[in-house]
Structures are given as structure tokens and as C-alpha cells.
Amino acid sequence: MSGNIQAVRGMNDILPEQTPTWQFVEETLRTLLASYGYSEMRMPLLEKTELFKRSIGEVTDIVEKEMYTFEDRNGDSLTLRPEGTAGCVRAAIENGLLHNQTQKLWYLGPMFRHERPQKGRYRQFHQVGVEVFGLEGPDVDAELILMSARLWRLLGLEDAVTLQLNSLGSSYARALYREKLVHYFQAHHDQLDEDSQRRLHTNPLRILDSKNPALAQLVAAAPKLTEHLDEESRLHFKELCSQLDALGVRYQINPCLVRGLDYYGRTVFEWVTDKLGAQGTVCAGGRFDGLVEQLGGKTTPAVGFAIGLERLTALLDEGVVPLERYRPHAYVVRAGETAQQHALLLAERLRDEVPGLRIQLNHGGGSFKNQLKRADKSGAPLALVMGEEEAAAGTVGIKYLREQAEQQTLALDQIVPFLQDYVAGRN
């Protein structure tokens, strides 16, 4: 007999006891984004491979080593999306969303990268992405940072994360800086690890982001990008910092913050934590003003960020998520042939007449004692009890499972207003 089929390595199930946390985070995000005037976009999981090669950069780790790429039956090269920005830009161009328009968009869903799984880093992971098109001032950069800061407050995480900022300047200034950086690291070639030696002539800015502690001193002494910014980018960054200062947003300027994707320029930022081990980046983003044109559209300023939901949910302590919002309000206990049918009809009536009611019906029989154990396990605060006696009398027993209160019996015409008041007081 063949063995059980296991999940693909690095692609995890999210179990019922975990989903309330995910639902709470997703609901919080949806409400927050709507309050800032952002609209949801939904893109396909599969895109043409060329999209990511042109946007992310062919010499990045993602394109070189991490993408799930294959040929379909027509011989077209397709890739499971490793990130969301490129697909969002492609969709916005293709559907005419950027012509003389400002767009504030967000999306949520799984991304895929073939890398070594570890805590906070998986081969299928989930992100919420936020993108703004058509606005070039630092005020929209500030709004995105303020929005993410508000999210941490809503989730009780403001003390768990730290904001880091940098500016990558214009592509021209970055090219000049790149030459200085290559010259510097070339002079210390024998001190570089194998990964940094490989990046030296392909993506030298990524050496600044090395997590190898043996390179820390060498990287700290490297030329600083902030000292080689073009004037326009310098003023943009200065104004952003000024706005954040005025709003009381604390941040650290990190000259080694470069991001791993080629399309970033000017503002880049990350919210980082020291509570998740090596995978400390919870939210990352910045400007990608040249990407729309790079993918075939007209020159369009753009900025955005993405949040890894696995890392975000891992930061939430037990007790933060109000689990009662995801558990049934009532569990219907029923015994006896007549009561079985009456209870089924009652549950349907209550769902019709009590908005927001979550009610679970006992199935599979069992004694009242065993059914009450199931009711308790469901997390419901109330058990609605219907036996043959209640069915004959047109009543329902109310048993409180989470508080010290005396059991009561209500007529069927009383149960609807009772539950309406009860649900209103809980939601």
C-alpha cells in the first residue's frame, strides 16, 4: 500500500485554528485600505516569464534561482508570480487604468519562490500589496508609511517593528555610484564571500544588504549612496523625512537598505523586527517610477509596498485576535425524532431573521451530555436546547456555556428578539 501524499516542501496548510488570525488581519487590512481610498485589484497567479525578467531584473536571485517557471502546451514560458508589483503594473497598462489617471490599488494573495524554507520564508507565501500610480511627490510616500504605521497600531504591533528609510536616487546617479562601489569592493575582493563575489559585477548594491556578519565592517566602510544622490532625489528624500518628522513618525536612515528588485529608485523603506529571527522584514516598499515605461506604458510615477502575511501573523501574540468574532454564537443541541426536524427548521429561521448570527447545528446524534461537550468545544457561548418536550411545547432551552447564568426557556416567538439583542451586544 502506498504511503500518504505530503504537501510540497515549503507550501504549508493554514489550519482551522490558525485561520481566525488570518481572517482578522485580512479584515483589518481591507477596512484600513478602504479608509484611505484604495481599490482592490485581483491578478492571475500565472504570468508570462518575460514580465518578471524585464521588471525584477535578470541578474537578481529571484529570476536566476527562485522562480517556478515552465513551458505550457503551447510552448510559452510561464511563471508562478514571485511578487505582485509586476503583475499589477501589467494589468494596469493592459486595461487602460493609467492613461491620465491616478490609481490607488491593492491586492492580496499567494506568491511563489523556490528557496530554502525556514521560519518566515516559504515557497508559497502570502502578501498584501499596495500600489499608487500617477503621483510623484513625497507626500504619497509619507501616506503609505503612515498607513502601514496605522496598521501596526491597529494590530498592537507598534513596539515590535522599526521603520528604516533610504533613497536610491535616480537611475543615472545610481549608475555612477555603482562604479564607485565596484571599484571599492574590487579592491577588497579577497574579503568578499562567494555570493558577494558573484554579485560584484551583476548587482553590486546587493552586497550592501549582505547578512554575512564577516562582511559587516567592510560594508560599513563602503561609499554611501546617500552621499551620491542627484539633487532632485536628495530634495525628495529631505521633504519625506521632514513630513515624517512633523507627524511624529520615528525612523532610522539605513544607507545599506537597497531592496532586492531592480525596479526600485528614490525612496525605499522597510519595517523590520527582531522577533522573527533572520527573517526580520515584515513590510517593504518604495518608488518604482520607471517600471510602467519599462513594461511598455507611458512614463508614470509609482510607489508601493508589500507585507508578508506569514510574518505578520507570526508577530501577533495570543489574545490579540478576538476569537469570539469567528466562533458560533449558538450551538443547537437536539434529541428525538420530532426535535431533529424542528431544530433544523429553527436554525434556518434564525439565520434568516437574525443578521450576523453564527449558529452551528449538532449532527450525528448523541446524548444531551455529549452534545453539550461538542457545544463547549465549538466555542459557542450559548447552547440552544431542543428535545421532544421543547418541540411539543414550542419552546427552546437557553444554556449559557461561558458565564454563570441560570438556564432559561423561551417560546419560539421570543427567541428571535432574544438573539437579535444578544448578537448586537457581541458584534
Disulfide bonds with the S-S distance in Angstrom:
none
